[in-house]
Amino acid sequence: MLVPYSGGPIIHCPQIYTSFWGPAWSDPAHTALANQLNQFHADLVASQFMNVLTQYGMWGSGAFIRATFVSAVPGVMSVSDYQNIIQDCINAGAFPEPQDPHTSAGVSLLMIFLDENTIINGGGRELNFPGAPDIGFHDSFTTAAGHPCVYAFTAYSPDYNFGTVVASHEFAEACTDPLYDAWTPDHAFHEIGDYCEGTNGTITVSGRTWTVQAEWDDTNNTCSASAPSPIPALTPGPGAAGALQGEVRGRGPRLAGAILPYERLLPLPPLHVDLATKTARMQDQDVYAYGRKVFHPLRHEHLFQDFPGFLRRAADMLEARQQPAAPATEEPRRAGSVQRS
């Protein structure tokens, strides 16, 4: 086995939150790129790429939940700087308090994209400047509430293919080795993406084709960007009997116009974070566009006489059923990264 299982947890069903850091993401060209990257993440978890990852215990599914934009970040950030920003965003409600992958199957995964004005340099990480050793990396830290927060960074490029290749590498590794003690022989330096750097393929969902990095396929002893059906879980591994279990469902390319049940509601309208006030807000036009998507061709008032009241009551009922997450038991370790070739 080229990438052995070391016993730690994985993210079985990732709940993806993208986040775009730096002032340039507000201009039209960058916003268009952000929209492409958001669509990519929605398509990635609905593609045959996920069938490669089921051998490592993933369920072949996930969801893209929401995008956020954080413009007023420092031009140069250390590891502690950006972890504090993530914590501020959690406190502001822009990202949810993460659940522990030891005990929860659906765990949030934060995929962060830097603009060209923003670099990481300090605390053992270097990214997004000439000569930086990496073009992407994933890692985790323990939040103020005591939960492991799993995240990944991607360096900036105006070419969305660059972003999808790097993000697919980091996504696969963050899911299969979120705390650096799952699918790795040496705590993140040789994960399933590392053996396949430079080997790319494509996925197609609803007529949209994306370039992704292939991941190590231990079952077939090769690098694979997709598989026609879910690959059975390896043993030993977190998909074996006694592990967190769920439905394994590879989706593959969809019929034109097909919409999965949850996609009428997801992704949620993007949030814009003000770090000075520690608040997050939705823009009016995004909320209106979301309402049109959810209720088209009807309007919400055609279905609900008191829609805001309904949402408040429904939210109260759902929150009353929510179970508190278990405290984290792992300390963060250094993550794997995509190196500059």
Secondary structure, 3 states (H helix, E strand, C coil): CCCCECCCCCCCEEEEEEEEECHHHHCHHHHHHHHHHHHHHHHHCCCCHHHHHHHHCCCCCCEEEEEEEECCCCCEECHHHHHHHHHHHHHCCCCCCCCCCCCCCEEEEEEEEECCCCEEECCCCEECCCCCCEEEEEEEEECCCCCEEEEEEECCCCCHHHHHHHHHHHHHHHHHCCCCCCECCCCCCCCCCHHHCCCEEEEEECCEEEEEECEEECCCCEEECCCCCCCCCCCCCCCCCCCCCCCCCCCCCCCCCCCCHHHHCCCCCCEEEECCCCEEECCHHHHHHHHHHHHCCCCHHHHCCCHHHHHHHHHHHHHHHCCCCCCCCCCCCCCCEEECC
